[in-house]
């Protein structure tokens, strides 16, 4: 049985408040709004970098590079260059557990160092892709 409306509260306000304050209704509203996790995905898409730790961002960057290399860069004529990128990627992946277990200042320094290596690898691949796709 719904709670009785206090005399000082207008009926319309009470209806809206009682609808949303009812836990069953709140759950139904959330399920309707967040169908297929669209609300959560929206908020993640607005600030994805703030939701990730520095190490998680590095892992995401390495995953993106790995996906690109796995897709078979047919536009890169040099397989030795692709092999070099894959070796660098493997080395960076091997360094991740060491960075994760470090503590304090050492960990921050290792993270910065790893970020710079990942950025260099991304820049090398990006520059080569742009250079190979520019009209001559």
N, C-alpha and C positions, 0 to 999 in steps of 0.2 A: 504494500500500500504506500503510495507516494506521501511524502511529508506535506503537512498542511502549510499553505502559503501564509507568511506573516502579513498583517494588514498593511504595513507601510510599503511593501514591495508590489509594484504593478504586476498584473497578471501576465502580461507578455514577457516581462523580464524574468518572472518566476518560471514560466514555461521553458524559456531558452536555457536558463541556469539549471533547472532540474533535468533537462534533457542531457546537457553536457556533463553534469556532475554525476550522473548515473554511470557507474563503471562499465556496465554492459554496453551502454550507448557510446561511451568513449572508445571502447575496443572496436565496436562496429565502425565508427567514424574513422579511426586510425587504419583499420583494414581496408576501408574503401579508399582513403587517400593514398595509402602506401601499397596499392595493388602492384604486384611484381617488383616490390622494393623501389619504386620510382622516386619516392620522396628521399629515401636514403641515398640513392644514386645521384640525385640532383645535388644534395648537399656535399657529397663526396666530389662531384665534378666541379663544384665552385672552388673548393680549396683542397685539391688532392695532395699538394705538397705539404700542407700544414698537418695533414692527418698521418703522414708518414715520418718515421724517424729518419735521420740521415743515412743509416745503414739500409733501411728499407728502400729509400730513394735510390741508393747505389744499386741495390738488387734489382729494382725495377728498370734502371737504365741498362744493366747488364742483360736482363731478360729481353729488352727491346733490341739490343745489339745482336744477341744470340738469334732471335727470331728473324732479323734481317739477314744474317749470315746463313741461317738454315734455309731461308727461302730461295737460296741459290742466286747470287748476284750475277746474272748472266751478262749484265752490262759492263762488268769489270773484266777486262781482257786478261789480266794477270792473276793466275791462280796462286802464284807465290805470294802476292799481296793479300789475297783472301786468307791464305794459310797463316800468314803473319798476324793478321787481325784475330784469327781464331786462337792462335797461341797466346796472344796478349790477353784475350778474353778469358782463356783458361787460367792464366796466371793470376788475373784479377779475382776470379772466382775462388782460387785457392787461398788468396790472401784474406778473404772475408772472415773465415773463422778466427784468424789471428787478431783481426781488428775487433771482432765481437767480444773476445775474451780479455782484451786490454782494459786497463782501468785509468780513470782520471785524465791527466794531461796527456799521457802517452796515447790514450784512446782517441782524444780529440785530434792530436797530431797525425795519427795513423788514418783517421777518417778524412782529414783534409788532404793528405797525400794520396789516398785511394781515390777521392773525388777528382783530384787533378789528373790522375792517370786515366780514369774513366772519361773525363771530359776530353783529354787529348785523343783517346781512341775514337770517341764520337766525332771530334773535329776532323780527324784524318779520314774517316769513312765518309763523312758529309762532304768534305772538300773534294774527295776523289769522285763521289757520285755527281756532284755539280759539274766538275771539270769534264767528266765523260759524257754528260748530257747537254753540254752547251754546243750550239751549232758553230761550225767552223767557217 
